[in-house]
Amino acid sequence: MATQKLYAGAKLREIRVKHQLTQKDFAAKLGVSLPYLNQMENNNRPVSTTVVLALAQEFGMDVTELSTGDSERLVSDMREAMADPVFADDTPPLADLRLTASNAPALARAFLSLHRAYRQTHERLASLDEALGREDSRIQASPWEEVRDFFHYCDNYIDAMDRAAERFAGTADVRTAAIAALENAGISITFGDMDGLRGYDANTRSLQLSNRSSAATQVFQLLLQVALLSQDKLLEATLDFAKFQSEEARAIAKIGLANYFAGAALMPYERFLAAAQEDRHDLERLATRFGASIEQVAHRLSTLQRPGAKGIPFFFVRVDQAGTITKRHSATRLQFARFGGACPLWNVHRAFETPGRFLRQLAETPDGVRYISLARDVSKSGGSFGSPVRRYAIALGCETRHAEALVYADNMDMSQASAYEPIGISCRICERTNCHQRSVPPLERRLTINADKRGVLPYEVN
């Protein structure tokens, strides 16, 4: 595949403004002319090798940050938004979307926020009979979606929270450290038969954990409680920075950040990264090493994006039995649908059919990028007979250029084009013309309807 040119105008402007430099001074430090810098900042020219080296030498920058995937995320999200029927007659070409994502990312995010609010309004109007007379019928973005987008555009890595968790974990046994921290704060800990996972009473300063849950879950819940009690100032400062639109979103995000702290303390960054490289990202070995679950390990691998010490850029997703995405993150060029389910050709959907087993898949997206994807069911027992079982499946993957670092790539023939499953993001923005699982026609393509012919689809995509 041809090497892609690097356009990073928005990132260059961000660096210049951060260091309070004029374009003239910034150009001098980079060793380029003022007109050349101006063209790079406006994405009329790609970033040259000279500039990349100067950024590393003059500003100590991790040059991998120049291509963080934000532009690809925005393009993917805007294409999905533009698939809304309201834009049927005014769909901009893909080139315009890429130009907006690169040159005006703030405008792109504002558009996505507006579209999200529109969808929320449309859904409320569709069920007007239920909304009439209710005090909570305000028109605003879903708090859950707002929080999900916050983590999405932070690259699922919160540096201050991650480093605080790493300092807390130190080199001691993290379960012992968590219990000691809570007991030193005057909190009593008991394990009992309960339906939930955790219950904390602030008045009696008592914490109860379910003895039905696994050891990994118990440790995670201990660390989550540590985060809520000992890291409150850091949590609140991060929430202030995020500027959520509602108290509900802020409250959801606080739990999300506490969960982030718990995962980062259970699997401290430097130790976990070193272990992942040593074990070639074997999820089961890592789960045993750190006393974590398979899902916790997979999720943590997708967060290893610390500047200067990045791990393999993974995508991570969790889906339910209906195919709805309940967790999503991608540090790769592959992005997930913001609304609805994932591509039905993806192996994550087949994981429910083979519980307890890892499924491997080689896949190729319409842009020609090839991935190795690992899928597994992560069903969660209720802990007693008759309790409902929560059924999910997860997928973890990366581009095949990282295959040598993955134990799961062993003995897979990646040289044959026929070995790769043709997957997409969602049918409305997938450009494949002959997909046998297509549910709706693709955006930006004309259709031919012939009543005398019927192929795989009831229409032909031109």
C-alpha positions in Angstrom: 0.0 0.0 0.0 1.3 3.5 -0.9 2.8 5.6 1.9 0.3 8.3 2.9 1.3 11.9 3.2 1.0 13.5 6.6 -1.3 16.6 6.8 -1.3 18.0 10.3 -2.2 21.7 10.0 -4.4 21.8 13.1 -1.7 20.1 15.2 1.0 22.5 14.0 -1.2 25.5 15.0 -1.9 23.9 18.3 1.8 23.5 19.1 2.6 27.1 17.9 -0.2 28.6 20.1 0.8 26.5 23.1 4.3 27.9 22.9 3.0 31.5 22.2 5.0 31.8 19.0 4.2 33.9 16.0 4.2 32.2 12.6 7.5 33.9 11.8 9.2 32.6 15.0 7.7 29.2 14.7 8.9 28.9 11.0 12.5 29.9 12.1 12.6 27.2 14.8 11.4 24.6 12.3 13.9 25.8 9.6 11.3 26.6 7.0 10.1 29.7 5.3 7.0 31.6 6.5 5.0 30.9 3.4 5.8 27.2 3.6 4.7 27.1 7.3 1.5 28.9 6.3 0.8 26.3 3.6 1.4 23.4 6.1 -0.9 24.9 8.7 -3.6 25.2 6.1 -3.0 21.7 4.9 -2.0 22.8 1.4 1.2 21.0 1.9 2.1 17.8 3.9 4.4 18.0 6.9 8.0 17.4 5.6 10.6 15.2 7.2 12.6 18.3 8.2 9.7 19.7 10.1 9.1 16.3 11.9 12.7 16.2 13.0 12.6 19.8 14.1 9.5 19.3 16.2 11.2 16.4 18.0 14.5 18.3 18.6 13.2 21.8 19.3 10.0 20.9 21.3 10.8 17.4 22.5 7.6 16.3 20.8 6.6 12.6 20.3 6.1 12.9 16.5 3.6 10.0 16.6 1.2 12.6 18.0 1.1 14.3 14.6 -1.1 11.5 13.4 -3.4 10.6 16.4 -6.3 9.4 14.3 -8.5 12.4 15.3 -9.0 13.4 11.6 -10.0 9.8 10.7 -12.4 9.7 13.6 -14.1 12.9 12.6 -14.4 11.9 9.0 -16.0 8.6 10.0 -18.3 10.3 12.4 -19.4 13.0 9.9 -19.9 10.4 7.2 -22.2 8.5 9.5 -24.1 11.7 10.5 -24.4 12.6 6.8 -26.1 9.2 6.2 -29.1 10.6 8.0 -32.0 10.9 5.5 -32.2 14.7 6.3 -29.1 15.2 4.3 -30.2 13.1 1.3 -30.2 16.0 -1.2 -27.2 17.9 0.3 -24.5 15.3 0.9 -21.0 16.8 0.6 -18.3 14.8 -1.1 -15.9 12.8 1.0 -13.1 15.2 0.0 -14.9 18.1 1.7 -15.4 16.1 4.9 -11.7 15.3 5.0 -10.9 19.0 4.4 -13.2 20.0 7.3 -11.7 17.4 9.7 -8.2 18.5 8.9 -8.6 22.3 8.7 -11.5 23.0 11.0 -11.8 20.1 13.6 -13.7 22.4 16.1 -16.3 23.1 13.4 -16.6 19.3 12.7 -17.2 18.5 16.4 -19.7 21.3 16.7 -21.6 19.8 13.7 -21.6 16.4 15.3 -22.9 17.8 18.6 -25.7 19.6 16.6 -26.6 16.4 14.8 -26.6 14.4 18.0 -29.0 17.0 19.5 -31.1 16.7 16.4 -31.3 13.0 16.7 -32.3 13.3 20.4 -35.1 15.8 19.4 -36.3 13.5 16.6 -36.5 10.5 19.0 -38.5 12.6 21.5 -40.9 13.8 18.9 -41.4 10.2 17.7 -42.6 9.3 21.1 -44.4 12.5 21.9 -47.3 10.7 23.6 -44.9 9.6 26.3 -43.0 12.9 26.6 -46.0 15.1 27.0 -46.4 16.4 30.5 -43.1 15.0 31.7 -40.7 17.4 33.6 -37.6 15.7 32.1 -38.7 16.3 28.4 -36.0 18.9 27.8 -34.3 18.7 24.4 -30.6 18.1 24.9 -27.9 15.6 24.0 -27.9 12.3 25.6 -25.6 12.4 28.7 -24.4 8.9 27.9 -23.4 9.7 24.3 -21.7 12.9 25.5 -19.5 11.0 27.9 -18.8 8.3 25.3 -17.6 11.0 22.9 -15.4 12.6 25.6 -13.4 9.4 26.0 -13.5 8.8 22.3 -11.8 12.1 21.4 -9.4 11.8 24.4 -8.0 8.8 22.5 -9.3 6.8 25.6 -6.2 7.9 27.5 -6.4 10.3 30.4 -2.8 11.1 31.3 -3.2 12.6 34.8 -5.5 9.8 35.9 -3.3 7.1 34.4 -0.2 8.4 36.2 -2.0 8.9 39.5 -3.2 5.2 39.3 0.4 4.1 38.5 1.8 5.9 41.5 -0.9 4.4 43.8 -0.2 0.9 42.6 3.6 1.2 43.1 5.2 -2.2 43.3 3.0 -3.7 46.0 0.1 -6.1 45.6 -2.7 -3.8 44.4 -5.5 -5.6 46.3 -3.5 -5.3 49.6 -2.8 -1.6 48.8 -6.5 -0.9 48.0 -7.7 -2.6 51.3 -5.0 -0.7 53.3 -5.9 2.6 51.7 -9.6 2.2 52.6 -9.0 0.9 56.1 -6.6 3.7 56.8 -9.4 6.1 55.8 -11.6 4.5 58.5 -13.7 2.4 56.1 -14.8 -1.1 57.1 -14.9 -3.7 54.3 -17.1 -6.7 54.3 -18.0 -9.4 51.7 -21.5 -10.7 51.6 -24.3 -12.3 49.5 -25.7 -9.4 47.6 -27.3 -8.8 44.1 -25.0 -5.9 43.2 -21.3 -5.7 42.9 -20.6 -3.0 45.5 -22.4 -0.9 48.1 -20.9 2.0 50.0 -22.6 3.8 52.9 -21.0 7.2 53.5 -22.8 7.6 56.9 -21.4 4.4 58.4 -18.2 4.5 56.3 -18.7 0.9 55.3 -18.1 -0.9 52.0 -19.7 -4.1 51.1 -18.6 -6.3 48.1 -20.4 -9.2 46.6 -18.9 -12.6 47.3 -20.6 -13.9 44.2 -18.3 -11.9 41.9 -14.9 -13.0 40.7 -11.6 -12.1 42.4 -10.8 -9.7 39.5 -14.1 -7.9 39.8 -13.7 -7.6 43.6 -10.3 -6.0 43.2 -11.6 -3.7 40.5 -14.5 -2.5 42.7 -12.0 -1.9 45.6 -9.9 0.3 43.4 -12.9 2.1 42.0 -13.9 3.0 45.6 -10.4 4.2 46.3 -10.6 6.5 43.2 -14.0 8.0 44.3 -12.7 8.7 47.9 -9.0 9.5 47.5 -8.8 11.0 44.0 -11.9 13.3 44.2 -9.9 16.5 43.5 -8.3 15.0 40.4 -11.7 13.7 39.2 -13.4 17.0 39.6 -10.5 18.9 37.9 -10.8 16.6 34.9 -14.6 17.0 34.8 -14.2 20.8 34.9 -11.9 20.6 31.9 -14.4 18.5 30.0 -17.2 21.1 30.4 -20.2 18.7 30.2 -23.6 20.1 29.3 -25.5 18.5 32.1 -25.0 17.3 35.7 -26.1 13.8 34.5 -23.3 13.7 32.0 -20.8 14.9 34.6 -22.0 12.2 37.1 -21.7 9.5 34.4 -18.2 10.7 33.5 -17.1 10.7 37.1 -17.9 7.0 37.3 -16.2 6.5 34.0 -13.0 8.2 35.2 -13.1 6.2 38.5 -13.3 3.1 36.4 -10.4 4.3 34.3 -8.3 4.8 37.5 -9.2 1.3 38.7 -8.1 -0.3 35.4 -4.9 1.7 35.3 -4.1 0.8 39.0 -4.8 -2.9 38.4 -2.6 -2.8 35.3 0.0 0.0 35.8 1.1 1.5 32.6 4.9 0.8 32.4 4.6 -2.7 34.0 1.7 -3.6 31.9 3.2 -2.4 28.6 6.4 -4.3 29.3 4.5 -7.5 30.1 2.3 -7.1 27.0 5.4 -6.9 24.8 7.0 -9.8 26.6 3.9 -12.0 26.4 3.2 -10.9 22.8 -0.2 -9.5 23.9 -1.5 -12.9 25.1 -4.7 -11.9 26.9 -4.9 -15.0 29.0 -1.3 -14.7 30.3 -1.8 -11.0 31.0 -5.0 -11.7 32.8 -3.2 -14.2 35.0 -0.2 -11.9 35.6 -2.4 -9.0 36.8 -5.3 -10.7 38.3 -7.7 -9.2 35.8 -10.4 -10.4 33.5 -10.0 -10.9 29.7 -12.2 -7.9 29.0 -10.3 -5.7 31.4 -7.0 -6.7 29.8 -8.3 -6.1 26.2 -9.7 -2.7 27.2 -6.4 -1.7 28.9 -4.4 -2.6 25.8 -6.5 -0.1 23.8 -5.5 2.7 26.2 -1.7 2.4 25.9 -1.3 5.7 24.1 1.0 7.6 26.5 3.1 10.1 24.6 6.6 8.8 24.3 5.7 5.3 25.4 2.9 4.2 23.2 1.9 0.6 22.8 0.4 -1.0 19.6 -2.6 1.0 18.4 -5.5 -1.3 19.0 -9.2 -1.1 18.4 -11.5 -2.4 21.1 -15.2 -2.9 21.0 -17.9 -4.7 23.1 -21.2 -5.7 21.6 -24.4 -7.2 23.0 -26.4 -10.1 21.5 -28.4 -7.6 19.4 -25.2 -6.3 17.8 -25.4 -3.0 19.6 -22.0 -1.5 20.4 -21.8 -0.9 24.2 -18.1 0.1 24.4 -15.9 1.3 21.6 -12.5 2.8 21.0 -10.0 2.8 18.2 -6.4 4.1 18.2 -6.3 2.7 14.6 -7.7 4.1 11.3 -10.7 1.8 11.8 -13.6 3.6 13.4 -16.9 2.3 14.7 -20.4 3.4 14.0 -21.7 6.0 16.5 -25.3 4.7 16.1 -26.5 1.1 15.7 -24.5 -2.0 15.3 -21.2 -3.1 13.7 -20.6 -4.8 10.4 -22.3 -8.2 10.4 -19.3 -9.8 8.6 -17.1 -9.0 11.6 -16.1 -12.0 13.7 -17.2 -10.4 17.0 -20.8 -11.4 16.2 -19.8 -15.1 15.8 -18.1 -15.1 19.3 -21.5 -15.9 20.9 -21.6 -19.2 19.0 -18.3 -20.4 20.4 -18.3 -19.5 24.1 -14.9 -19.6 25.8 -12.9 -19.6 22.6 -10.9 -17.0 20.8 -11.8 -16.4 17.1 -9.2 -15.0 14.8 -10.0 -13.0 11.6 -8.1 -11.2 8.9 -10.2 -8.3 7.6 -9.9 -5.5 5.1 -11.8 -2.2 5.1 -12.8 -0.4 1.9 -9.8 1.9 2.2 -7.5 -1.1 1.7 -6.2 -1.3 5.3 -5.8 -4.8 6.6 -6.4 -5.8 10.2 -6.1 -8.9 12.4 -9.1 -9.1 14.8 -9.6 -11.3 17.8 -13.0 -11.9 19.2 -14.3 -13.7 22.3 -17.5 -13.9 24.3 -17.3 -12.4 27.8 -20.6 -13.6 29.3 -21.0 -12.6 33.0 -22.8 -14.9 35.4 -25.2 -13.5 38.0 -23.4 -15.6 40.6 -26.3 -17.9 41.6 -28.8 -20.3 40.0 -31.7 -18.4 38.4 -29.7 -15.1 38.2 -29.6 -13.5 34.7 -26.5 -14.0 32.6 -25.2 -10.8 30.9 -24.0 -11.8 27.5 -21.4 -9.7 25.6 -18.6 -10.3 23.1 -15.5 -8.3 22.7 -13.1 -7.7 19.8 -9.5 -6.5 19.9 -7.4 -5.9 16.8 -4.7 -3.9 15.1 -3.3 -3.4 11.6 -1.5 -6.5 10.2 1.9 -4.6 10.2 2.0 -5.3 13.9 1.3 -9.0 13.5 4.7 -10.1 14.6 4.0 -8.7 18.1 0.8 -10.7 18.5 0.8 -14.4 19.5 -2.6 -14.6 17.8 -1.1 -14.0 14.4 1.1 -17.1 14.5 0.5 -19.6 11.7 -1.9 -17.2 9.8 -1.2 -16.8 6.1 -1.4 -13.0 5.5 0.0 -13.1 2.0 -3.2 -14.2 0.2 -5.8 -11.5 -0.6 -8.6 -14.1 -0.3 -7.8 -14.6 3.4 -9.2 -11.2 4.3 -12.9 -10.7 5.1 -14.2 -7.5 3.4 -15.7 -5.6 6.4 -16.9 -2.0 6.7 -18.1 0.4 9.4 -21.8 0.6 8.6 -23.9 -0.1 5.5 -24.8 3.5 4.9 -21.1 4.6 4.6 -19.6 1.3 3.2 -18.7 1.7 -0.5 -18.7 -2.0 -1.3 -21.1 -2.8 -4.2 -21.5 -6.6 -3.8 -21.8 -7.2 -0.1 -24.2 -10.1 0.5 -25.0 -8.8 4.0 -25.9 -5.2 3.0 -29.0 -4.0 4.8 -29.4 -0.5 3.2 -27.9 1.2 0.1 -24.7 3.1 0.5 -24.6 6.9 0.7 -23.2 8.9 -2.3 -23.9 6.0 -4.8 -26.6 5.8 -7.4 -28.8 2.7 -7.7 -30.1 0.8 -10.7 -33.4 -1.0 -10.2 -34.3 -3.8 -12.7 -37.5 -5.7 -12.1 -36.3 -8.4 -14.6 -33.1 -9.2 -12.7 -32.3 -10.1 -9.1 -28.9 -10.7 -7.8 -27.7 -10.8 -4.2 -29.4 -7.4 -3.6 -32.7 -6.1 -5.1 -30.7 -3.2 -6.7 -27.3 -2.6 -8.3 -24.9 -0.1 -6.8 -23.3 2.1 -9.5 
